[in-house]
């Protein structure tokens, strides 16, 4: 984390935090993403001060993309008025078919979540690569993916594997027709009840098709209640073929997001993003500061 601060009479009256992807990998300096966090002013009526902080930061720091994930309503409206693309991450989920009495989630119909394996479908494989992170499998598409996601191998190692507090797992997705993807997961726990969170993705989005069965196996192996995946920008047709369900946020189904402390309620995650190119990057819970220790 880095901060721009505003001072008056030697007292801090405002701040704007930021995280740079190039902090985790210097190779990303030409396609650096600047994530904004903790945009605060001491006097809420001093709106101009907040904008001054943002203007100062954007004039001093070079970036390829700039954005924020996890916005409060006031900041969301400000970014929208400044021409940022704004919206909400979609939350997909799947539950453990061997668990009947859920403690973390509340579901209107448990049975709809149990997916039977079909002999006519070829399912991708999940391979844990924490100790052997090999990006050469992405072949000639690697540089394309690095630019698209604004992340590379070194980023994933320093952002996730070397995290000082959380334990993350990186899984390579391998399909029968040799399409590769990468997901980053973290286990959350409340009163010995576990969940798995997919916090990041990299690679060919088609690798996500029919991923529900290997993910359910992972849930069973870990004895976790459910798995969820916040994302924005992945092709909706592909997401409809993953076997995951989408949270409608109508509060009939409750898929928790907060664990520190645990809050049994749906959480909508708002974002704002601006890019130097016409297309916008895909966004995940691991971007910015949403997946951080509290």
C-alpha positions as CSV (number, residue, x, y, z in Angstrom):
1,X,0.0,0.0,0.0
2,X,1.1,3.5,-0.8
3,X,-0.7,6.7,0.2
4,X,-1.1,10.3,-1.0
5,X,-1.9,12.5,2.0
6,X,-3.2,16.0,2.5
7,X,-2.0,18.0,5.5
8,X,-3.1,21.2,7.1
9,X,-1.3,22.7,10.1
10,X,0.7,19.5,10.3
11,X,-2.5,17.4,10.6
12,X,-3.6,14.8,8.1
13,X,-7.0,15.9,6.7
14,X,-7.3,13.4,3.8
15,X,-5.7,10.4,2.1
16,X,-5.9,8.2,-1.0
17,X,-4.3,4.8,-1.0
18,X,-3.1,3.0,-4.1
19,X,-1.7,-0.4,-5.0
20,X,0.4,-0.9,-8.2
21,X,0.5,-4.2,-10.0
22,X,4.1,-3.4,-10.9
23,X,4.9,-3.6,-7.2
24,X,4.6,-7.3,-7.5
25,X,6.3,-7.5,-10.9
26,X,8.5,-4.8,-12.3
27,X,7.9,-6.3,-15.8
28,X,4.4,-4.9,-15.7
29,X,5.6,-1.2,-15.6
30,X,4.4,-0.5,-19.2
31,X,0.9,-2.0,-18.5
32,X,0.7,-1.0,-14.9
33,X,-2.7,-1.1,-13.2
34,X,-3.3,1.4,-10.4
35,X,-5.8,0.3,-7.8
36,X,-7.3,3.0,-5.6
37,X,-8.1,2.2,-2.0
38,X,-9.1,4.0,1.2
39,X,-10.2,7.4,-0.3
40,X,-11.0,9.4,2.9
41,X,-11.3,13.0,4.0
42,X,-11.5,14.3,7.5
43,X,-14.3,16.7,6.7
44,X,-17.0,15.0,4.6
45,X,-18.1,18.3,3.3
46,X,-14.7,19.0,1.8
47,X,-15.5,17.1,-1.4
48,X,-13.0,19.1,-3.5
49,X,-10.2,17.8,-1.3
50,X,-11.0,14.3,-2.3
51,X,-10.8,15.2,-6.0
52,X,-7.6,17.1,-5.4
53,X,-6.0,13.9,-4.0
54,X,-7.1,11.9,-7.1
55,X,-5.9,14.6,-9.5
56,X,-2.6,14.9,-7.7
57,X,-2.1,11.1,-7.8
58,X,-3.0,10.7,-11.5
59,X,-0.7,13.5,-12.5
60,X,2.3,12.1,-10.6
61,X,1.9,8.4,-11.4
62,X,2.0,6.8,-14.9
63,X,-0.4,4.0,-15.4
64,X,-2.1,1.9,-18.1
65,X,-5.3,1.2,-16.2
66,X,-6.7,2.8,-13.1
67,X,-9.6,1.6,-11.0
68,X,-11.1,0.4,-7.7
69,X,-13.0,-2.7,-6.6
70,X,-15.3,-2.5,-3.6
71,X,-16.7,1.0,-3.7
72,X,-19.1,2.7,-1.3
73,X,-22.0,4.4,-3.0
74,X,-20.6,8.0,-2.8
75,X,-17.3,7.0,-4.4
76,X,-19.1,4.9,-7.0
77,X,-21.1,8.0,-8.1
78,X,-18.0,10.2,-8.2
79,X,-16.1,7.7,-10.4
80,X,-19.2,7.4,-12.6
81,X,-19.3,11.2,-13.1
82,X,-15.6,11.2,-13.9
83,X,-16.1,8.9,-16.9
84,X,-15.0,5.7,-15.3
85,X,-16.8,2.5,-16.4
86,X,-18.7,1.4,-13.3
87,X,-20.7,-1.7,-12.4
88,X,-20.9,-4.6,-10.0
89,X,-19.0,-7.9,-10.0
90,X,-21.1,-11.0,-10.6
91,X,-20.9,-13.7,-7.9
92,X,-21.0,-17.3,-9.1
93,X,-21.1,-20.3,-6.7
94,X,-21.5,-24.0,-6.2
95,X,-22.0,-26.1,-3.1
96,X,-20.7,-29.4,-1.8
97,X,-23.2,-32.1,-2.8
98,X,-22.2,-34.3,0.2
99,X,-23.3,-31.7,2.7
100,X,-27.0,-31.5,3.5
101,X,-27.1,-29.1,6.5
102,X,-25.4,-25.9,5.5
103,X,-24.1,-23.5,8.2
104,X,-22.5,-20.7,6.1
105,X,-25.0,-20.4,3.2
106,X,-28.8,-20.2,3.1
107,X,-30.4,-21.7,0.0
108,X,-34.0,-21.7,-1.2
109,X,-33.5,-25.1,-2.9
110,X,-30.5,-27.2,-2.0
111,X,-31.2,-29.8,-4.7
112,X,-30.8,-27.5,-7.6
113,X,-27.1,-27.1,-6.7
114,X,-26.3,-30.8,-7.0
115,X,-24.7,-31.5,-10.4
116,X,-24.5,-35.0,-11.7
117,X,-21.5,-36.0,-13.7
118,X,-22.3,-37.0,-17.3
119,X,-20.5,-39.6,-19.3
120,X,-20.9,-37.5,-22.4
121,X,-19.0,-34.5,-21.1
122,X,-15.2,-34.2,-20.8
123,X,-14.3,-32.2,-17.7
124,X,-11.1,-30.2,-17.2
125,X,-8.5,-31.1,-14.7
126,X,-7.3,-29.0,-11.8
127,X,-3.6,-29.3,-11.0
128,X,-2.1,-27.6,-7.9
129,X,1.0,-25.7,-9.0
130,X,2.1,-23.8,-5.9
131,X,5.5,-25.5,-6.0
132,X,5.9,-25.5,-9.8
133,X,4.4,-22.4,-11.4
134,X,5.0,-22.9,-15.1
135,X,3.5,-20.3,-17.4
136,X,5.1,-21.8,-20.5
137,X,1.9,-23.9,-21.0
138,X,0.2,-20.8,-22.3
139,X,2.6,-20.9,-25.3
140,X,2.2,-18.3,-27.9
141,X,-0.8,-16.8,-26.1
142,X,1.2,-15.8,-23.0
143,X,2.1,-12.3,-23.9
144,X,-1.5,-11.7,-25.0
145,X,-2.8,-12.9,-21.6
146,X,-0.2,-10.8,-19.7
147,X,-1.4,-7.6,-21.5
148,X,-5.1,-8.6,-21.1
149,X,-5.0,-9.3,-17.4
150,X,-2.1,-7.0,-16.5
151,X,-0.4,-9.8,-14.6
152,X,2.4,-12.2,-15.1
153,X,4.1,-15.2,-13.4
154,X,6.1,-13.0,-11.0
155,X,2.9,-11.1,-10.1
156,X,1.1,-14.3,-9.1
157,X,4.1,-15.5,-7.0
158,X,4.6,-12.2,-5.1
159,X,0.9,-11.3,-4.8
160,X,-0.3,-14.7,-3.7
161,X,2.3,-17.4,-3.0
162,X,4.5,-15.0,-1.0
163,X,1.6,-13.4,0.9
164,X,2.7,-12.7,4.5
165,X,-0.7,-13.6,6.1
166,X,-3.0,-15.6,3.8
167,X,-2.4,-19.0,2.3
168,X,-3.4,-19.2,-1.4
169,X,-3.5,-22.1,-3.8
170,X,-2.9,-21.8,-7.5
171,X,-4.5,-24.4,-9.7
172,X,-3.8,-24.9,-13.4
173,X,-6.9,-25.7,-15.4
174,X,-6.2,-28.2,-18.3
175,X,-8.8,-29.2,-20.8
176,X,-8.8,-32.2,-23.1
177,X,-8.3,-29.9,-26.1
178,X,-5.3,-28.3,-24.4
179,X,-6.8,-25.0,-23.3
180,X,-5.2,-23.6,-20.1
181,X,-6.4,-21.4,-17.4
182,X,-5.2,-20.5,-13.9
183,X,-7.4,-19.9,-10.8
184,X,-6.2,-18.6,-7.4
185,X,-8.1,-19.9,-4.3
186,X,-8.2,-19.2,-0.6
187,X,-10.0,-21.1,2.1
188,X,-12.1,-19.2,4.6
189,X,-13.4,-20.6,7.8
190,X,-16.0,-19.8,10.5
191,X,-16.6,-22.1,13.4
192,X,-14.8,-24.9,11.6
193,X,-17.1,-24.5,8.6
194,X,-15.1,-23.8,5.4
195,X,-15.6,-22.2,2.1
196,X,-13.3,-21.8,-1.0
197,X,-13.0,-18.4,-2.7
198,X,-11.7,-18.1,-6.2
199,X,-10.1,-14.7,-6.1
200,X,-8.2,-14.5,-9.4
201,X,-8.1,-15.9,-12.9
202,X,-5.6,-15.9,-15.8
203,X,-5.6,-17.6,-19.2
204,X,-8.1,-18.9,-21.7
205,X,-11.7,-18.3,-20.4
206,X,-12.9,-21.4,-22.3
207,X,-10.9,-23.5,-19.7
208,X,-13.7,-22.6,-17.3
209,X,-16.4,-24.6,-19.2
210,X,-17.6,-27.6,-17.2
211,X,-15.4,-26.7,-14.3
212,X,-18.1,-27.5,-11.8
213,X,-17.3,-31.1,-11.4
214,X,-13.5,-30.7,-10.5
215,X,-14.5,-27.8,-8.3
216,X,-17.1,-30.0,-6.5
217,X,-14.4,-32.6,-6.0
218,X,-12.2,-29.9,-4.5
219,X,-15.0,-29.0,-2.1
220,X,-15.4,-32.6,-1.1
221,X,-11.7,-33.1,-0.6
222,X,-11.4,-30.0,1.6
223,X,-14.8,-30.6,3.2
224,X,-15.9,-27.0,2.4
225,X,-19.5,-26.0,2.1
226,X,-19.4,-23.9,-1.0
227,X,-17.1,-22.2,-3.5
228,X,-17.7,-18.7,-4.9
229,X,-16.2,-16.6,-7.7
230,X,-16.6,-12.8,-8.1
231,X,-15.9,-11.7,-11.6
232,X,-16.6,-9.1,-14.3
233,X,-15.8,-9.3,-18.0
234,X,-15.7,-13.0,-18.7
235,X,-17.9,-13.9,-21.6
236,X,-21.4,-14.6,-20.2
237,X,-22.0,-17.5,-22.6
238,X,-18.9,-19.1,-21.2
239,X,-19.9,-18.5,-17.6
240,X,-23.3,-20.1,-18.3
241,X,-21.4,-23.3,-19.3
242,X,-19.2,-23.5,-16.2
243,X,-21.9,-25.3,-14.2
244,X,-21.8,-22.6,-11.5
245,X,-24.9,-20.7,-10.4
246,X,-25.2,-17.0,-10.3
247,X,-26.2,-15.2,-7.2
248,X,-29.3,-13.0,-8.1
249,X,-28.8,-11.0,-4.8
250,X,-32.6,-11.3,-4.2
251,X,-31.6,-12.5,-0.6
252,X,-33.5,-15.8,-1.2
253,X,-30.0,-17.4,-1.5
254,X,-27.3,-16.1,0.9
255,X,-23.7,-16.6,-0.3
256,X,-21.5,-14.8,2.3
257,X,-18.4,-12.8,1.4
258,X,-17.3,-11.3,4.7
259,X,-15.4,-13.6,7.2
260,X,-13.4,-11.1,9.3
261,X,-15.8,-11.0,11.1
262,X,-18.2,-13.4,9.5
263,X,-21.4,-11.8,8.2
264,X,-24.2,-14.0,6.8
265,X,-25.5,-11.8,4.1
266,X,-25.0,-11.1,0.4
267,X,-22.4,-8.5,-0.5
268,X,-22.5,-6.7,-3.8
269,X,-19.0,-5.5,-4.9
270,X,-19.1,-2.3,-7.0
271,X,-16.2,-1.3,-9.2
272,X,-14.9,1.6,-11.4
273,X,-12.2,1.2,-14.1
274,X,-10.6,3.3,-16.8
275,X,-8.2,2.0,-19.4
276,X,-5.9,3.4,-22.0
277,X,-7.4,0.9,-24.5
278,X,-11.0,0.5,-25.8
279,X,-11.5,-2.9,-24.1
280,X,-11.7,-3.1,-20.4
281,X,-9.9,-5.8,-18.3
282,X,-11.6,-8.6,-16.5
283,X,-12.0,-7.9,-12.8
284,X,-11.8,-10.3,-9.8
285,X,-12.1,-10.2,-6.0
286,X,-8.3,-10.3,-5.7
287,X,-7.9,-7.0,-7.5
288,X,-7.3,-4.0,-5.4
289,X,-7.7,-4.5,-1.7
290,X,-10.9,-6.7,-1.5
291,X,-9.0,-9.8,-0.5
292,X,-6.9,-8.4,2.3
293,X,-6.5,-9.2,6.1
294,X,-8.6,-7.1,8.4
